[in-house]
Amino acid sequence: MGQNMGETVKFKVEKDSDIDARKILKEVSKALEEKGYNPINQIVGYLLSGDPAYITSHGNARNLIRKLERDELLEELLKNFIEG
């Protein structure tokens, strides 16, 4: 075998190149508004906690937002803020 089973192994799954963080955030925001939620508050709650219950399942929003890692979403938001 030769591999120490006590070692931590890190691997990275290839990202789906078709996933567009901006598009997902817009669709999720729209679904939250349609259900009467404040999209900013709900998305911030999700980003801070990781709890998908902050995102409505309406319009497939919960499944959409979970296609991206939270750090990817934060990166997109910060990039857009800075580049403004």
C-alpha positions as CSV (number, residue, x, y, z in Angstrom):
1,M,0.0,0.0,0.0
2,G,2.7,2.5,1.0
3,Q,0.2,5.3,1.9
4,N,-0.1,6.5,5.4
5,M,-3.8,6.3,6.2
6,G,-3.4,8.9,9.0
7,E,-2.5,11.6,6.5
8,T,-5.1,14.1,5.3
9,V,-5.7,13.9,1.6
10,K,-6.9,17.0,-0.2
11,F,-8.5,16.9,-3.6
12,K,-10.3,19.4,-5.7
13,V,-13.4,18.7,-7.7
14,E,-13.4,20.4,-11.1
15,K,-15.9,23.3,-11.2
16,D,-18.7,23.4,-13.7
17,S,-17.5,26.1,-16.1
18,D,-21.2,26.9,-17.0
19,I,-21.9,28.1,-13.5
20,D,-22.2,31.9,-13.4
21,A,-22.2,33.3,-9.9
22,R,-23.7,36.7,-10.9
23,K,-26.6,34.9,-12.8
24,I,-27.2,32.7,-9.8
25,L,-27.2,35.6,-7.3
26,K,-29.7,37.5,-9.5
27,E,-32.0,34.5,-9.9
28,V,-31.9,33.7,-6.1
29,S,-32.5,37.4,-5.3
30,K,-35.6,37.4,-7.6
31,A,-37.0,34.3,-6.0
32,L,-36.5,35.7,-2.5
33,E,-38.2,39.0,-3.5
34,E,-41.1,37.0,-5.1
35,K,-41.6,35.2,-1.8
36,G,-41.6,38.5,0.2
37,Y,-38.1,38.2,1.7
38,N,-35.3,40.8,1.8
39,P,-32.8,39.2,-0.5
40,I,-29.8,41.0,1.0
41,N,-30.6,39.8,4.5
42,Q,-31.3,36.3,3.4
43,I,-28.2,35.9,1.3
44,V,-26.0,37.4,4.0
45,G,-27.6,35.0,6.5
46,Y,-26.8,32.1,4.1
47,L,-23.2,33.3,3.5
48,L,-22.4,33.7,7.2
49,S,-24.1,30.5,8.5
50,G,-24.0,28.1,5.5
51,D,-27.6,27.2,6.3
52,P,-29.5,26.8,3.1
53,A,-32.8,27.4,4.9
54,Y,-32.1,31.1,4.5
55,I,-32.8,30.6,0.8
56,T,-36.3,29.8,-0.5
57,S,-36.8,26.7,-2.6
58,H,-39.1,28.8,-4.8
59,G,-37.8,29.0,-8.3
60,N,-35.2,26.4,-7.5
61,A,-33.2,29.1,-5.7
62,R,-31.9,26.9,-3.0
63,N,-30.5,24.3,-5.4
64,L,-29.0,27.1,-7.6
65,I,-27.1,28.8,-4.8
66,R,-25.7,25.5,-3.5
67,K,-24.0,25.0,-6.9
68,L,-21.4,27.4,-5.8
69,E,-19.2,27.4,-2.7
70,R,-19.9,30.3,-0.3
71,D,-16.3,31.6,-0.8
72,E,-17.0,31.8,-4.5
73,L,-20.1,33.8,-3.9
74,L,-18.2,36.2,-1.6
75,E,-15.4,36.5,-4.1
76,E,-17.9,37.5,-6.8
77,L,-19.7,40.0,-4.5
78,L,-16.4,41.6,-3.4
79,K,-15.0,41.7,-6.9
80,N,-18.1,43.5,-8.2
81,F,-18.1,45.9,-5.2
82,I,-14.4,46.9,-5.8
83,E,-14.7,47.1,-9.6
84,G,-18.0,48.9,-9.1
